[in-house]
Amino acid sequence: MSSPRARRVALIGYDCAIPKRLEALVAEGVLPNFKKFIESGSYMTEGYNLPTVTPPSWATVCTGAYPRTHGVEDYYYYVEGRSLEHKKTVQAFGSGILTAQTIWDRWDREGKKCIVVNYPMAWPNNMKHGVMVMGEGISPAETRWMEESNAHREFLASESIISTDYFPFGVQASFDKARGWQNLPEADEVLAFSVEMPFKESMIPLQSQVWHGLAWESGDDGFDTFALCREKDYTTAFFTIRKGQWSDPVVHSFAAGEDDHAEKGTFRCKLMDLSDDAEEFKLYITGISGHGGFIDPPEAAAGIDFSKDVTANDIGLVGSLYGVLDEETVVELAQFHSNWLINVATSLLKANEDWDLFYMHSHPIDWFYHGWLSAMSSDNPEVSKKAFAMEREIYRIEDNLLGRLMEIFGNDTLVCICSDHGATPMGPILNTAEVLKAAGLCSYEQKNSKNYWDVYETSEGFNYALDVSKSLAVPQRYMFVYVNLKDKYPGGIVATEDYESVRDRIIDALLDYRHPETGARPVLLAVRKEDATVFGMGGAQAGDVVYALKPEYMGEHGYGFPTGESGCGSLKNVLIFRGPNIKKNYKYTRPRWLADIVPTLCYATGNPVPEDAEGAIIYQILECPDLVK
């Protein structure tokens, strides 16, 4: 009789995949690989984690520990010694802040070969035997650790736009007669511009370059053709395209770092607009995707072709919010992003056939829901129809990724598909500072930020400047309020002996508050941090008061309990297992936690459990649960 134990393990994390939306699309027949996976595996219908945000959830998925133990309790991280103001917190990404052992570090100690691709809590790499593709953010080859707001840095640089209009992440240009050029295209009139391109959000600073644009008429209907060139010579053109077209991938060299060494990067451009008279022009430029420096060990990158794909960080979400990109382009960028992941993941799996564990994270579904989940619930049928169509295409892209990986995994691999949280449509915004101000606990002023990464602040309820020196209580991150102790925090004003009385006032203020738009209480619960340990929080990174909102408030995730349902959304997470010894076409309807994944993977393969794992083995999905005799 063959052993019921799986030979190896793979986990594919789909950020923000919503169970009921996945089920609906499978029922439509548009996700054949997900359908096959569910029907040949075991599906958890009630998957939970708290808080419902990216870093703590993925930290739980790779450690088997709850946030109070692994040390990441929010999307943002409070750095000791800083002001309590939310804007002083940093994004909580990377292995350096974990206080619990990961599954790959534990297995690596036993000589197992682990491959980890774009996993948010993975980088820097601590393994001796494995391969890691940088995971210190939500997109490959980027870092968000120690970055405030939603800023990030990429290898090599982030997206941009050249336009006749002003955009905060672009460069303005206007056409004039082409002068001083060589080898111009044959046309009655050729217009040109030259711009100095700064390469922003670069992990390694890149020198700016001067790029040159050409526009001309191919017929008699006005300007319709554009070329971007390295020099004032059409023969040096990166590409030639027309309105609505993407360029082919461009491989180019950039001077980087203090020593100006050459770094190769790949990018693509799409001509979003070119009017007949060339007075209106928009050229979108994807981020510059590097060819190395984000894989450890470095030699693991040798067999990967980086010349054809771009990481397409955020799949154009910010560009869409600023009106640069349309929905069609966002879907195209999601496909580019997925192509990059498929290429890298499959290349590494094929080059390391003796792998024992594979962990990977993919983010497009989350980016989509941040931009369009509320549109799916719109009363305007045309708006909702378009958003549902976009959702369908995003999930199709992820379905194709699953299919490509399943071809490599084979039948002897135990595979887990999961999401870190779900999402709900945008509801009435809660400004927690206003709640506390009304109770005499907080002082702030409204602000208008000029930082384009702060485009999210209004929807997150943080569009204000807090005066710490006049605040007894400070709201911070998604679920916390701090007592502003004078002996503990810069600008603190509360005496130690008043700590509990102020904390009681905070809890009362949160629970008593009625939202001006609805007249109802938006706060579901508010408790002392030590009471939050019963639902996995309340560790060193928690505020003095932990609170959660009802799911119909705010959006899209991070504020409520994982049981929350609102509109077409849900905060529950997807959790599905398939492979050796896993029950087929089985639905497990009791609640399970993301902390249960690691213990189950270890038990089902007979491999060691990470030192700090707290979750439980999901015996009920195993055909033979008694693996220990």
C-alpha positions in Angstrom: 0.0 0.0 0.0 1.4 3.4 -1.0 2.0 6.0 1.7 -0.8 8.6 2.2 1.7 11.3 2.8 2.3 13.9 0.1 5.9 14.1 -1.2 5.9 17.9 -1.4 3.8 21.0 -0.8 2.8 24.0 -2.8 0.8 27.1 -1.7 -0.6 29.6 -4.1 -1.9 32.8 -2.4 -4.5 34.9 -4.2 -4.6 38.2 -2.3 -8.2 39.2 -1.5 -10.0 36.4 -3.4 -13.6 36.3 -2.1 -15.1 32.9 -1.7 -18.6 33.7 -2.9 -17.3 35.6 -5.9 -15.0 32.7 -6.8 -17.9 30.3 -6.4 -20.1 32.5 -8.7 -17.5 32.6 -11.4 -16.9 28.9 -11.2 -20.6 28.4 -11.6 -20.5 30.6 -14.7 -18.0 28.1 -16.2 -15.3 30.7 -16.8 -12.7 29.2 -14.3 -12.0 25.7 -15.5 -8.9 25.2 -13.4 -10.4 26.5 -10.2 -13.4 24.2 -10.9 -11.2 21.2 -11.3 -9.3 22.1 -8.2 -12.4 22.4 -6.0 -14.0 19.3 -7.4 -10.9 17.2 -6.8 -10.1 18.7 -3.4 -11.5 19.9 -0.1 -13.0 23.4 0.2 -13.4 25.4 3.4 -16.5 27.6 3.3 -15.7 29.5 6.5 -12.1 30.7 6.5 -11.0 33.4 8.8 -8.1 35.6 9.9 -8.0 38.9 11.8 -7.1 41.6 11.0 -8.3 41.4 7.4 -5.2 43.0 5.8 -2.3 41.7 3.8 0.9 41.6 6.0 -0.5 40.0 9.1 -2.6 37.5 7.2 0.3 36.3 5.0 2.5 36.2 8.0 0.0 33.8 9.6 -0.1 31.7 6.4 3.7 31.1 6.5 4.2 30.7 10.3 1.0 29.1 11.5 1.0 31.7 14.3 -1.5 34.3 15.2 -0.6 38.1 14.8 -0.1 38.5 18.6 2.7 35.9 18.2 4.3 36.6 14.8 4.4 40.3 15.5 2.5 41.8 12.6 -0.9 43.1 13.6 -1.8 45.5 10.8 -0.9 46.7 7.3 1.2 49.4 9.0 3.8 49.0 11.7 4.5 51.2 14.6 8.2 51.9 15.1 9.1 52.4 18.7 10.2 55.9 19.6 8.2 57.6 16.9 5.2 59.8 17.3 1.9 57.9 17.5 0.5 59.7 14.5 -0.7 57.3 11.8 1.3 59.0 9.1 4.5 58.1 11.1 3.8 54.4 10.9 5.4 52.3 8.1 4.2 49.5 5.9 4.7 46.2 7.7 6.5 44.0 5.1 9.4 41.6 5.2 10.9 38.8 7.3 12.9 41.2 9.5 9.8 42.1 11.6 8.5 38.5 12.1 8.8 37.2 15.6 7.7 33.7 14.6 9.5 31.1 12.4 8.4 30.5 8.8 7.6 27.1 7.4 10.4 27.5 4.8 13.0 28.4 7.4 12.0 25.4 9.5 12.2 23.0 6.6 15.4 24.5 5.3 17.0 23.6 8.6 16.2 20.0 7.7 17.9 20.4 4.3 14.6 20.7 2.4 14.6 22.8 -0.8 12.1 25.6 -0.7 11.1 28.0 -3.4 9.4 31.3 -2.4 8.2 33.7 -5.0 6.8 37.2 -4.3 5.6 36.4 -0.8 5.0 39.6 1.2 6.7 38.5 4.5 9.7 36.6 3.1 12.5 39.0 2.2 15.4 39.1 3.2 16.1 35.5 2.6 17.3 33.4 5.6 17.5 30.0 3.8 20.7 28.1 3.0 19.2 25.6 0.5 16.3 27.4 -1.1 15.5 30.0 -3.7 13.7 33.3 -3.0 12.2 36.0 -5.3 12.0 39.2 -3.4 8.9 39.5 -1.2 9.0 42.7 0.8 5.9 44.3 -0.6 2.9 43.2 -2.7 4.5 43.1 -6.1 7.7 41.3 -7.2 11.0 43.1 -6.9 9.7 45.9 -4.7 10.0 47.0 -1.0 7.5 48.7 1.2 9.3 48.2 4.5 10.0 51.5 6.3 7.9 53.3 3.6 5.1 55.6 4.9 1.6 55.9 3.4 1.4 53.7 0.3 4.8 54.6 -1.1 7.1 51.9 -2.4 10.4 51.4 -4.2 11.0 49.1 -7.1 13.7 47.3 -8.9 14.2 49.2 -11.2 11.5 52.0 -11.2 7.8 52.6 -11.0 5.3 53.6 -13.7 5.2 57.0 -15.4 3.4 58.9 -18.1 4.5 61.5 -20.7 1.5 63.8 -21.4 0.5 67.2 -22.5 -1.5 67.4 -19.2 -0.1 67.4 -15.7 -0.1 64.2 -13.7 1.7 63.9 -10.3 3.6 60.8 -11.4 4.4 62.0 -14.9 6.3 64.3 -17.2 4.7 67.1 -19.2 5.6 67.5 -22.9 4.3 69.4 -25.9 5.1 68.8 -29.6 6.9 71.3 -31.9 8.5 71.0 -35.3 11.2 68.3 -35.4 14.5 70.1 -35.4 18.0 68.7 -35.4 16.8 65.1 -36.1 18.3 62.5 -38.4 16.5 59.9 -40.4 13.0 61.2 -39.8 10.1 59.1 -41.0 8.6 60.0 -44.4 5.7 62.3 -43.8 4.5 65.8 -44.7 4.9 67.0 -41.2 6.7 65.5 -38.2 6.5 66.9 -34.7 8.8 66.2 -31.8 9.5 66.7 -28.1 12.4 65.9 -25.8 11.8 65.2 -22.1 14.1 64.4 -19.2 12.8 61.2 -17.7 13.2 60.8 -13.9 12.9 57.2 -12.8 10.9 57.3 -9.6 10.6 55.0 -6.6 13.8 53.3 -7.5 15.4 50.9 -5.0 18.8 51.7 -6.6 18.7 55.3 -7.7 18.8 55.6 -11.5 20.2 58.5 -13.5 17.6 60.4 -15.5 17.7 60.1 -19.3 16.5 62.3 -22.1 14.0 60.6 -24.3 12.7 61.9 -27.6 9.2 61.6 -29.1 8.0 61.8 -32.7 4.4 62.2 -34.0 3.4 62.2 -37.7 0.5 61.5 -40.1 0.5 58.2 -41.8 -2.3 59.3 -44.1 -4.6 62.4 -44.4 -6.6 62.1 -41.1 -4.2 63.9 -38.7 -1.5 62.8 -36.4 -1.9 59.1 -35.7 1.6 57.5 -35.3 4.1 57.9 -32.5 7.7 56.8 -31.8 9.8 57.1 -28.7 13.5 57.3 -29.3 16.8 57.1 -27.4 18.3 59.9 -29.5 17.2 62.4 -32.1 17.3 59.8 -34.7 14.3 57.7 -35.8 16.6 54.6 -36.2 17.0 54.6 -32.4 13.3 54.3 -31.8 12.3 52.0 -28.9 9.1 51.4 -30.8 6.5 52.8 -33.2 2.8 52.6 -32.2 -0.6 54.1 -32.8 -3.4 55.2 -30.4 -4.6 52.3 -28.2 -1.6 50.1 -29.0 1.0 48.6 -26.7 4.6 48.6 -27.7 6.5 45.3 -27.6 8.7 44.8 -24.5 11.7 47.1 -24.6 15.0 46.1 -23.0 17.1 49.1 -22.1 20.1 49.9 -20.0 20.0 52.4 -17.1 22.9 53.9 -15.1 22.3 52.9 -11.5 23.8 53.6 -8.1 26.7 55.7 -7.0 29.1 53.9 -9.4 26.7 54.4 -12.4 26.8 50.7 -13.2 24.5 49.4 -15.9 21.3 47.8 -15.0 19.1 46.2 -17.7 15.4 46.7 -17.4 12.3 45.9 -19.4 9.3 48.2 -19.9 6.3 48.6 -22.2 4.4 51.7 -23.3 0.8 52.3 -24.4 -0.3 55.3 -26.4 -3.5 56.3 -24.5 -4.2 59.4 -26.5 -2.9 61.3 -29.6 -5.3 63.9 -31.0 -5.5 64.7 -34.7 -3.6 68.0 -34.1 -1.2 66.5 -31.5 -2.4 69.0 -28.9 -3.5 66.1 -26.6 -1.1 63.3 -25.9 -0.7 60.6 -23.2 1.9 57.9 -23.3 1.7 55.4 -20.4 5.0 53.8 -19.4 5.0 50.7 -17.2 7.5 50.4 -14.4 11.0 49.4 -15.4 11.3 45.7 -14.4 14.9 44.7 -13.5 16.7 41.6 -14.6 18.4 40.8 -11.3 19.2 41.8 -7.8 16.0 40.5 -6.3 16.6 36.8 -6.4 18.6 34.9 -3.8 20.9 33.2 -4.5 21.7 35.4 -7.5 22.7 32.5 -9.7 19.2 31.2 -9.6 18.2 34.0 -12.0 20.6 32.8 -14.7 18.0 30.6 -16.4 15.1 33.1 -16.4 14.4 35.3 -19.4 13.4 38.7 -18.1 13.3 40.4 -21.6 9.6 39.7 -22.4 7.6 40.5 -19.2 7.0 43.4 -16.8 5.9 43.2 -13.2 3.2 45.9 -13.8 3.1 46.9 -10.1 -0.5 47.7 -8.9 -1.9 46.8 -12.4 -2.5 50.5 -13.1 -4.7 51.1 -10.1 -3.2 54.5 -9.2 -3.1 55.5 -12.9 -6.8 54.6 -13.1 -7.6 56.7 -10.0 -6.0 59.7 -11.6 -7.8 59.2 -14.9 -4.8 58.1 -16.9 -5.8 54.5 -17.6 -9.1 52.9 -18.7 -10.4 49.5 -17.5 -9.2 47.7 -20.6 -5.6 48.8 -19.9 -5.9 47.7 -16.3 -6.9 44.2 -17.4 -4.0 44.1 -19.8 -1.6 45.1 -17.1 -2.9 42.4 -14.9 -2.1 39.9 -17.6 1.4 41.3 -17.9 1.9 40.9 -14.2 0.7 37.4 -14.3 2.9 36.5 -17.2 5.9 37.7 -15.2 5.0 35.5 -12.3 4.3 32.5 -14.5 7.6 32.9 -16.2 9.6 33.2 -13.0 7.8 30.5 -11.0 7.8 27.9 -13.8 11.4 28.6 -14.6 12.5 28.1 -11.0 10.4 24.9 -10.5 11.8 23.4 -13.7 15.4 24.3 -12.8 14.9 22.9 -9.3 13.1 19.6 -9.8 14.1 18.4 -6.3 12.0 21.1 -4.6 10.1 20.2 -1.5 8.0 23.3 -0.7 6.8 26.2 -3.0 5.1 29.3 -1.7 3.8 32.1 -4.0 1.6 35.2 -3.7 -0.3 37.0 -6.5 -2.0 40.4 -5.9 -4.2 41.5 -8.9 -7.5 40.5 -7.3 -6.8 42.8 -4.4 -5.8 45.7 -6.6 -9.0 45.2 -8.7 -11.3 45.2 -5.6 -9.7 48.4 -4.3 -10.6 50.1 -7.5 -13.9 48.5 -8.6 -15.6 46.5 -5.9 -17.9 49.4 -5.1 -18.7 49.8 -8.8 -19.9 46.2 -8.8 -22.6 47.3 -6.3 -23.5 50.4 -8.2 -27.2 51.2 -8.8 -26.2 52.1 -12.4 -26.5 48.9 -14.4 -23.9 50.0 -17.0 -21.3 50.7 -14.3 -21.9 47.4 -12.4 -21.9 45.4 -15.6 -18.5 46.8 -16.6 -17.1 46.1 -13.2 -18.4 42.5 -13.1 -16.8 42.0 -16.6 -13.5 43.3 -15.3 -13.7 41.0 -12.3 -14.3 38.0 -14.6 -11.2 38.8 -16.6 -9.0 39.3 -13.5 -10.1 35.9 -12.1 -9.6 34.3 -15.6 -6.0 35.5 -15.5 -5.5 34.0 -12.1 -7.2 30.8 -13.2 -4.7 30.5 -16.1 -1.8 31.0 -13.6 -3.3 28.1 -11.5 -3.5 25.9 -14.5 0.1 26.5 -15.6 1.4 25.7 -12.1 -0.8 22.6 -11.7 0.9 21.2 -14.9 4.2 21.3 -13.1 3.1 20.2 -9.6 1.9 16.8 -10.7 -0.2 14.4 -8.6 2.3 13.8 -5.7 2.1 17.4 -4.5 -0.2 18.6 -1.8 -1.5 22.0 -3.0 -3.2 24.7 -0.9 -5.0 27.7 -2.5 -5.9 30.5 -0.1 -6.6 34.2 0.1 -5.5 36.4 3.0 -8.9 38.2 3.4 -11.9 39.2 1.4 -13.4 42.7 0.7 -16.6 44.6 1.0 -17.8 47.6 -1.1 -17.1 51.1 0.1 -19.6 52.3 2.8 -19.9 55.4 4.9 -16.4 56.6 6.0 -15.5 56.6 9.7 -13.0 59.3 10.8 -12.0 57.8 14.1 -10.3 61.0 15.1 -13.6 62.8 14.8 -15.2 60.2 17.1 -12.5 60.9 19.7 -12.6 64.7 19.1 -16.3 64.7 19.9 -15.5 63.1 23.2 -12.8 65.6 24.0 -10.0 63.1 23.5 -8.4 64.2 20.2 -7.3 67.3 18.3 -6.8 67.5 14.5 -7.2 69.6 11.4 -8.2 68.6 7.9 -5.4 68.4 5.3 -5.0 68.3 1.5 -2.0 66.2 0.7 0.1 66.8 -2.4 1.7 63.4 -2.2 0.1 61.3 -5.0 0.5 58.1 -2.9 -1.9 59.7 -0.4 -4.8 59.3 -2.9 -6.1 56.5 -0.5 -6.2 58.6 2.6 -9.7 60.0 2.4 -11.2 56.5 1.9 -9.2 55.2 4.8 -10.4 57.9 7.2 -7.0 59.5 7.7 -7.2 62.7 5.7 -6.2 64.9 8.6 -3.2 66.3 10.5 -3.3 65.3 14.1 -2.0 67.5 16.9 -0.4 65.0 19.3 0.4 67.7 21.9 -3.4 68.2 22.4 -4.6 64.6 22.1 -5.2 62.2 25.0 -6.0 59.5 22.5 -4.5 58.8 19.1 -6.2 56.6 16.4 -3.6 54.6 14.5 -3.7 52.2 11.6 -7.0 50.3 11.0 -8.1 49.0 14.3 -6.2 50.7 17.1 -6.4 53.7 19.5 -3.4 54.5 21.7 -3.5 56.3 25.1 -1.0 59.1 24.5 1.2 58.5 27.6 3.7 61.2 28.4 6.3 58.8 29.7 6.2 56.6 26.6 5.6 58.5 23.4 7.0 61.7 21.9 4.5 64.5 22.6 2.6 62.4 25.1 0.4 64.2 27.6 -1.4 61.5 29.7 0.0 60.6 33.1 0.5 56.9 33.9 -2.1 57.0 36.7 -4.7 58.2 34.2 -4.1 55.4 31.7 -7.1 53.2 32.5 -9.6 56.1 32.9 -8.6 57.4 29.4 -8.8 54.0 27.9 -12.3 53.6 29.3 -13.3 56.9 27.8 -11.9 55.8 24.4 -14.0 52.6 24.5 -17.2 54.5 25.6 -16.7 57.0 22.8 -16.3 54.3 20.1 -19.3 52.3 21.2 -21.6 55.3 21.8 -20.8 57.1 18.5 -23.5 57.3 15.9 -22.6 57.9 12.3 -24.0 61.2 10.9 -25.0 59.6 7.6 -26.8 56.5 9.0 -27.7 57.4 12.6 -26.5 54.0 13.6 -23.5 52.8 15.6 -20.7 51.8 13.2 -18.4 50.2 15.8 -19.0 46.5 16.2 -16.8 46.1 19.3 -14.1 47.9 21.2 -11.9 46.1 23.8 -8.7 46.5 25.8 -5.7 45.1 23.9 -5.3 42.3 26.4 -8.9 41.2 25.7 -8.1 41.0 22.0 -5.7 38.1 22.6 -8.8 35.8 22.4 -9.1 36.5 18.7 -5.4 36.4 17.9 -4.4 40.0 18.4 -3.3 42.1 21.4 0.5 41.6 21.0 3.3 44.2 21.2 2.1 45.8 17.9 -1.5 46.4 19.1 -2.8 49.7 20.3 -4.2 50.1 23.8 -7.8 49.7 22.5 -8.6 47.4 19.6 -11.9 48.0 17.8 -13.7 46.7 14.7 -16.4 48.2 12.5 -19.6 46.7 11.1 -18.9 45.4 7.5 -21.2 48.0 5.8 -18.8 50.8 6.9 -15.6 51.8 5.2 -14.0 49.4 2.7 -12.6 47.4 1.2 -11.0 45.5 4.1 -9.0 45.9 7.3 -11.7 47.4 9.5 -14.0 44.5 10.3 -14.3 41.0 11.5 -13.6 38.2 8.9 -17.2 37.1 9.3 -18.4 40.3 7.7 -20.7 40.3 4.7 -21.9 43.4 2.8 -23.3 43.8 -0.7 -21.6 41.5 -3.2 -18.5 41.3 -0.9 -17.4 39.3 2.1 -14.3 39.5 4.4 -14.0 35.7 4.5 -10.9 34.1 2.9 -10.7 31.3 0.3 -9.1 28.0 1.7 -8.9 24.9 -0.5 -6.6 21.8 -0.4 -6.0 19.2 -3.1 -3.6 16.3 -3.5 -2.6 13.0 -1.9 -4.8 12.0 1.1 -7.1 14.9 0.6 -10.8 14.2 0.3 -12.2 14.9 -3.1 -15.2 17.2 -3.9 -15.6 17.8 -0.1 -16.9 20.9 1.6 -15.9 21.5 5.2 -18.4 23.9 6.7 -17.0 24.6 10.1 -14.9 27.7 10.7 -11.1 27.3 10.1 -8.3 29.8 10.5 -5.4 30.7 8.3 -3.2 29.6 11.2 -4.3 26.0 10.5 -2.6 25.9 7.1 1.0 25.4 8.2 0.3 22.6 10.8 -1.8 20.8 8.2 0.9 21.0 5.5 3.5 19.8 7.9 1.4 16.9 9.3 0.3 15.7 5.8 3.9 15.5 4.6 5.6 14.3 7.9 7.8 17.4 8.0 8.7 19.5 11.1 6.4 22.2 12.3 7.7 25.8 12.8 8.6 26.5 16.3 5.9 29.1 17.0 2.9 27.5 15.1 -0.3 27.7 17.0 -2.9 26.6 14.5 -4.6 23.2 14.4 -4.3 20.3 11.9 -7.4 20.0 9.7 -7.9 16.3 10.2 -11.4 16.3 8.7 -10.2 16.9 5.1 -7.8 13.9 5.2 -8.9 10.6 3.8 -6.6 8.9 6.3 -6.2 11.3 9.3 -4.3 8.8 11.5 -0.9 9.3 10.0 0.7 8.9 13.4 0.2 5.3 14.6 
